[in-house]
């Protein structure tokens, strides 16, 4: 009885950080002013168009091509980052080699580098007369000003999200787990697929979701390398800017609303998969 009273007293002990009410109030106010009000304004503007006009603008052929380019490219780049990011994180966590700290710092470069600078640098590398593109052009391989160039730009901006999400989880995995699996006769492939990946799955999904969300709305690093050809390599954010420059605010609003709905739906699905993964493997419980 005395121990229960002591535990209750500890629970009620004042904390050095603000109380729940104040913290919740600040959080809700911040979300309302920064997120909810702008998104509500966008949805309100879209509702003023009427369903018939909204769907006519949203289902325009050029709009559909741009949306497919943005979300298809973002999904492909996030998949690549989910694989390469896990490998890179594993190398940084498990191995020691000269230049490791430099490589580790370079992972964060897309965070600090202005996206326009990244786009110009990638175009300089992969353009037909660029440092790398000049060797690919004679082989019939064209990267810059094609959808492939867009995916490469999106891989560049999204890679740090997967690496930084997976690293802390990998650091908690003890080497003895791998040794125990090997002792029990598991091959390397079985150790990776049955021992390591289940624990890394939630972190990998989180990194994938962050990389996808970052890439879906990317603009600066893409417009230089994309070529911006309608129906070929034009992304949805660029089409929104074009409609705004044409003073076609209705079309810009419709495209932005469709992007919002698609992004919300995909992130909701990914979050549901994450929740299932945590329940399945006991991660983060």
Buried (B, 14 or more C-beta within 10 A) or exposed (E): EEEEEEEEEEEEEEEEEEEEEEEEEEEEEEEEEEEEEEBEEBBEBBEEBEEEBBEBBBEBEBBBBBBEBBBEBBBBBBBBBBEBBBEBBBBBBEEEEEEEEEEBEEBEEBEEBEBEEBBBBBBBBBBEEBEBBEEBBEEEEBBBBBBBBBBBBBBBBBBBBBBBBBBEBBEEBEEEEBEEBBEEEBEEEEBBEEBBEBBBBBBBBBBBBBBBBBBBBBBBBBBBBBBBEEEEBBBBBBBBBBBBEEEBEBBBBBBBBBBBEBBEEBBEEBEEBBEEBBEEBEBEE
